[in-house]
Structure formats: structure tokens, C-alpha cells
Amino acid sequence: MKLLDAPINTCCRIERLDGPETECRRLLDLGLTPGEEMAVVQAVPFGDPLVVEVRGMRLALRRREAAWIRVL
């Protein structure tokens, strides 16, 4: 499923990134790597940003970036 579909405050694991190569490289550099656990901690309905927690830090992602992250 896409990260956008993940329930809030539920731990999930990154399966892969499906998006433009340069944009996905930036996400990888931020620590969003396959196999890493993460959780959506805050989401605004119909708007940006989506706040996620990964590796003990919180990141704000655009909804289009979150759509590229596939989780289990």
C-alpha cells in the first residue's frame, strides 16, 4: 500500500520507493530506505504536509512524495 493509505500512529515498514529517480534519491538520503520502520504521526485532510517519524526523527513530506513510498 502507499504511505498515504497507512493509518496514523501505526508502525509500517518501507518496501520500496516508486517515483522519479532524483526525487527518490533525496528521500533515500533523508533515511527513508527499504526495510526501515516508520509511522505517520500527523496528516492534514486534503492538504500538505504529512508528518512521518523515521529513525527517531520527524519529517514533513508532500503528499505526492508520500505517494511514492510503498509500505507493508
C-alpha positions as CSV (number, residue, x, y, z in Angstrom):
1,M,0.0,0.0,0.0
2,K,1.0,3.6,-0.3
3,L,2.2,5.5,2.7
4,L,-0.8,7.8,2.1
5,D,-3.1,4.9,2.9
6,A,-1.3,3.9,6.2
7,P,-3.3,4.6,9.4
8,I,-2.0,7.3,11.7
9,N,0.3,6.2,14.5
10,T,0.7,2.7,13.2
11,C,4.2,1.3,12.5
12,C,4.9,0.1,9.0
13,R,8.0,-0.9,7.0
14,I,9.2,0.7,3.8
15,E,9.0,-1.8,1.0
16,R,10.2,0.4,-1.9
17,L,10.2,3.8,-3.5
18,D,8.3,4.3,-6.8
19,G,8.9,7.7,-8.2
20,P,11.2,9.9,-10.2
21,E,14.8,8.8,-9.6
22,T,16.1,12.2,-8.5
23,E,13.3,12.7,-6.0
24,C,13.6,9.2,-4.6
25,R,17.3,9.7,-4.2
26,R,16.5,12.7,-1.9
27,L,14.1,10.5,0.1
28,L,16.8,7.8,0.5
29,D,19.3,10.5,1.6
30,L,16.8,11.5,4.3
31,G,16.8,7.9,5.7
32,L,13.6,6.6,4.0
33,T,15.3,3.3,2.9
34,P,13.7,0.0,2.2
35,G,13.3,-2.1,5.3
36,E,13.2,0.9,7.7
37,E,10.3,1.2,10.1
38,M,8.2,4.4,10.1
39,A,4.9,5.8,11.2
40,V,2.6,8.6,10.0
41,V,2.2,10.9,13.1
42,Q,0.1,13.7,11.6
43,A,-1.9,14.1,8.5
44,V,-4.0,17.1,7.3
45,P,-7.1,16.1,5.4
46,F,-6.8,17.1,1.7
47,G,-3.6,19.1,2.2
48,D,0.1,19.1,2.8
49,P,2.2,18.2,4.7
50,L,2.2,14.6,6.0
51,V,4.4,14.3,9.1
52,V,6.2,11.0,9.5
53,E,8.6,9.6,12.1
54,V,11.5,7.5,10.9
55,R,14.9,6.7,12.6
56,G,13.8,8.8,15.6
57,M,13.2,12.0,13.6
58,R,10.1,13.7,12.3
59,L,9.9,14.7,8.6
60,A,7.3,16.6,6.7
61,L,6.6,15.1,3.3
62,R,4.4,16.4,0.5
63,R,1.5,14.2,-0.4
64,R,3.0,13.5,-3.8
65,E,6.2,12.3,-2.2
66,A,4.4,10.1,0.3
67,A,2.5,8.5,-2.7
68,W,5.9,7.2,-4.0
69,I,6.6,5.3,-0.7
70,R,5.3,1.8,-0.7
71,V,4.9,0.2,2.8
72,L,4.0,-3.2,4.3
